[in-house]
Amino acid sequence: MRGLVGIAGGVFLVGCSPRGRHGSTIGSMSEAVEPEAVRSVMTRVADSQLERPAEYPPDDWIVAPFWVGLLTFAPLSRTPARYLESARANGRRNGWQPGPEPFLADDLAITQSYFLLYAVDRDQAEIAPALARFDALLGERFDESLEFSHDTALREWVWCDALFMAPPALALASHATGDPRYRELMQRLWWKTTDFLYDRETQLYYRDSRFFGQRERNGAKVFWSRGNGWVLAGLARVLQYVPPDDPGRGRFEALFRAMAAKVAALQRPNGYWGASLLDPDSWPTPETSGTAFFTYALAWGVNEGLLEQGRYDSAVRRGWAALVRAVQPDGRLGYVQRPGDRPADAKPDHTEPYGTGAFLLAGSEVYRLAVRAGQ
């Protein structure tokens, strides 16, 4: 993966901890699941990221989720035009191109923001380069083994992260154009990766084949929180653009429900999901990127009626409260595990654009939940 330079973090207020009790605040940020409280903290986090541009290429997978999250938040915000124009400016910086590697899933992630802007602007120039790239994908065989190698990853979806990066982009392409071939390719490749990396015993995804035989210190299999967060959030995003009458939709819904049930059961008492899902003691510090993606997907499932609110509402609320507790006084989201491929430590001053994007996605669905509750 490209662009693994860190971003400097901030400092929590003295006495504030992400393990603080429910209902506490950091600065003026409230954990309440109430529309204005949710919108307020989302605004602070979004503005903080915009004020501190990431030190990564503007087409990088690390920044792509931020633009997706920002564009999802924009219509709920009080300054939608500002956020839309910020995303357009990033698209113009990129010449509306995907990342440089022609078939690498990570380099398709940025195109999600282009398609979201196209839905607003109806400007074909915003998606033409992405469609040209996807047309080239349609002619590929994709018949290699998914055994891990960096070389193979340039051509195949060998790691579970890919299921957030590329599938929603392909589904969006079909949604924008009416051409089902992009969605059909997405489904074929999604299930190829799932058949290889999904562990049916645990209902979780290995990050890649290197982890098949690895174990945590407690003897459990190694399942990375953010890796599975990429998948569950990717499922939520794909399902938004797979038509109800698509013959493959039911299989996606079944996988979403199975993973959601497993993930909700693994949430820790403090509201976070640990970096290692099956070994709470191996990485005991909070981790917000996986937590945000899980909170987003569970809240989306409740809002869409795919998950029972009575069963999942508590997990969503505790996840949101945990995320808000990790927001620093300057608006940056802390405890984001650095770019990587496995469970690792996260610190209060660790923040990354994908974490911010996941936070905005989660907040957008929590906002919807709060609005629905008040109706």
N, C-alpha and C positions, 0 to 999 in steps of 0.2 A: 504494500500500500504506500501511496505517496504522501508526503507532507506531514511528517510526524513530529513537528516542532511544537513544543508546549506553549500554553498561554499563561501568563502570570496571573496568580489569583489574589484574592483579598484576605481580610481577617474578620472572623466573627466578633460580634460584640462580646465583651467580657461577660461571662456567666451564661451566655446563650449556647445551647447545644441542640443538635439535631435529634437528640434523644429526649428533648424536653417534653413535658406532658401535653396531652391534647388540649388545644385551645390557647396555647401560649403564642406569642408573636415575637418576631425579630424586627426591630425598628417599628414601622407602622404596618407591617404586613400581617394580615389576618389569615388564619387557617380555615375560616368559616366557609362552608359550601353555600354561599349566597352570591347572587350574580355580581353585584358591585364589588364585593371583596375579591372574588376570583378575577374579574377583569382588571382590578387595580394592581394585583401582584403580577399578573401576566404582562401588563403594560410596563411595569418596572423592569422585569426580566428582558422583555423584547428590546426596550430602549437601551438598556445597559449593553446588550450585545451589539446593537447598531452603533453605539458610541465608541465601542472598542473593537474595530474590525479584526477578524481572525487572521492570524499569520499563516494562512494556507492559500493555495491556489483557489481562485473563485469558482472553479468547476469541480472541486475536490469532494469526495464522499463525506468528508468530515464536516463541511459546511452545508451540504445539500439538505440534511434534515432541518436545519435552521430555517431555510427559505420555505420549505414545506410547512413547517409549524407557523411561521410568520404569516403566510398566505392563508392558512386555516384560521388564524386569529383575526386577521384584518377585518372581515365583515362584522365581527363582534366588538371591535375596538371603537374608540371615539375618534381615531385618526386613520381610517382605512386608506385614504389616498396616499398618505405618507408611506405606509407600509407597502402598498402596491408599487409605488414608484421606487422604493428601495430595492425591491425584488426585480423590477424591470431594469434598473441600473446594473444589477449583477448580471442579468441575462445579456445586456448589451456589452458588458465587459468581456463576456465569453463569446461574443458573436453568435449567441444562441446555440453554440456547439455543445455536444456532450464532452466528457473527458477524452483524453487523447487515445487511449487503448480501444481499438475498435469493438472488441467483444467482452471486455472486462465489465462485470456487473456493476462494480463500484463506480465506474465512469459513466454509467447511465443514470445514476441517482439524481444528478442535478437536473435532468430533463423533466423530472416531476414538477418542478417549479415552473418550467416553461409551459407545460400543458395546463397547469392551474391558472397561469396568467392568460393563456389563450381562451380559457372559458370566460374570462372577463372582457378581454380586448378584441377577440376574434381577428387577430392579426396573424395571418398564415406564416409570416416571416419568423414568428417566435417558435414555431414547431417544425418548420421545414427541414432544418439540419438533423433534428432528432428522428424524424420520419425517414430521412435518407439512411441514417445509421440503422434503424430498425428494419428497413427494407433489405439491407445487406444481411442482417441476422436471419431473415426468412429463408435465405438460400443456403444457410449452413446446416450441416448434418447433426452436430452435437451428439456424437456417438462415442466419445472417449470415456474411459473409466474416470470416476470422480475421486480416486485415490489422490491424496493431497500432494500437490507440488505447486510452487509459485508459477511455473510455466503453464501448467494446465489451467490454473485460475485465470489466465488471460483469455481463455477460450470457453471455459465451462464454469458452472456455479458449484464450486467445490467446497465452499464454506457457507454456513447457515446465514451469515450476514447478508449474502447476496439476495436473500428472499425479501429483504426490505428495499434493497437498492434498485433492482431491475424489474420485478414483477409489477409493482404499481405503475411504473412508467409505461410498460407495454399495455396494461389494462387501460390506462389513460389515453394511449394512442388510439385504441379501438373506440373508446368513448368519444373522442374528438372527431374521428374520421368516419365512423360507422363501418370500418373495415375489420371484420372479426379475426383476421389472420394474426394480428399482433397478440390478441387475447388467447388465441389457440396455441401459439408458440409459448406464451407465458405459462399456460397450464401444463403443457408437455414438459417444460423444463422444471417447473415447480415440483411436479410429482417425481421427476427423475431425481432431484436433489433430496426430496423427502424420503423416497424409498431407500436412499443410501444413508442419510444422516439421522432420521427419526427413529428413536428408540421406543418401540411400542410398549415395552415393559413399564417405562417411567413416563411415557407421553411427553418427552422432551427431546430436543435436538442436540446432538453433538455439534461442536463448532466445526470440526472437520475430522477426517479419518485418523489423524494422529492421536486423537483422544479416545479411540475405541477401547483400548486396553488400559488406559490410565485410571488411577483411583485417587481420591482425596485421602487426607490423613485418617479419616474415620472409616475408610474402606469403601465409601460411596463412589459411584461413577461421577465423572467430572462434567457438570453441566453449568455453563457460564450464563450468568444472569442476563447481561446485555445481549449475548448471542441469541438467547431465547426471546428476549425482548424484541430484537430485530424481527424475528419470525412472527410473533403474535401481532405486533404492530403492522408488519407487512400483510398478514392475513386480513386485518381490519381494513387496511387501505385497498387491498385487492377487491374485497367484497363490496366496497362502495361502487365499483365500476364493472362488476360482473352482473349482467342483467338477470332478473328473477327467473326468466325462462331458459337461461343457459343450462344445458344438460350437465355441466360440470359444477354448478354452483353448490349443489347439495353436499358434495364431497368436501368442498372448502368449509362449508358451515359446520359439518361434523368434526373436522379437524379443529376448527376454531373453538367449538364448545369443549372438546376433550382437553385441549391445551389450557383453556381458561380455567377449567375446574382444577387441573393440576397446579397451575400457577397460583391461583387464589389460596390453595391449601398450604403453599410454601411461604406465604408472607410472614414476616417476623412480627412479634408483638409490638415493636416500635413503628410499624407501618412500612418499613423498607423491605426490599428483597435483597439478600446478601449477594455478593459477587459470585459466590459458589452456591448454587441452589440447594444442594443436598448435604452440605457440610457447613452448618451455621458457625462453627468455631474456627474454620480455616481462615476466613477473612471477616472478622466480626464488625468492622467499621461500616457505617452507612454507605450505600452506593446509589446514586440518583439516576443514572442513565437507564439502567435496567428497570428501576422502580418507575420512572416516568413512562417508559414504553408500555409496561404492564398496566399502569393506571389508565393510560390512554385507551388501550385495547379493551380492558374490562368496562370502562365507562362507555365506550362506543357500543359495545355489545349490549349493555343495558339500555342505552338510548334507542337502539335499533330493534329491541325486542328479541334479540338472539340469546340473551342471558336473562335469567330471572332477577329482577331488582332486589327482591327480598333475600336472595342468596349472595349477591355480589355487592350490594350497596355499601356494606361495612368495609370491605376491602378497598373499594374506590375511595371512600372518605378517609380511611386511615392512610392510604397511599398519598392522597393529595396533601393531607396535613403534614406528612413526613417530608414531602417535597418542599412545601412552603417553609418548613423549619430550616431547610438547607439553603434558602436564599439569603445571601449576604446583604449587609446594609447598603452596599452600592448597587444591588440588583443582580449580581452575578450568582448563578446557581453553583453551589459548592458540592463537594463529594462526588464529582463525576470521574469515574475511572478513566484513565488516559487511554488513547488509542492502543489497541492490542488484540489478542486473540484468545484470551483465557482469563479466569478469575485473577484479580490482583487488588492491591490495596487502593483506597481512595482517601484523600485528605480534604480538610475543610476548604483549602484554597485551590483545589483542582476543579477547573471548569473547562468545558469544550463546547463548540457550537452544536454538535449533535445532541448534547445534553440539554442545551437551551431549546433546541427544536422539539425534542421529546417533551419537555416541560410545557411548551406552548400547545402541542397536540393534546396532552393530557388536560391542560386547563380549558381548552376549547370544548372538550367533551364534558368536563365537570361543570362548566358554565351552562351547557345545554341541560344537564341534569338538574342544576339549580333552578333554571327557568321553568322547566317542566314541573318541579316540585312546587313552585309558587303559583302555578296556573289554577 
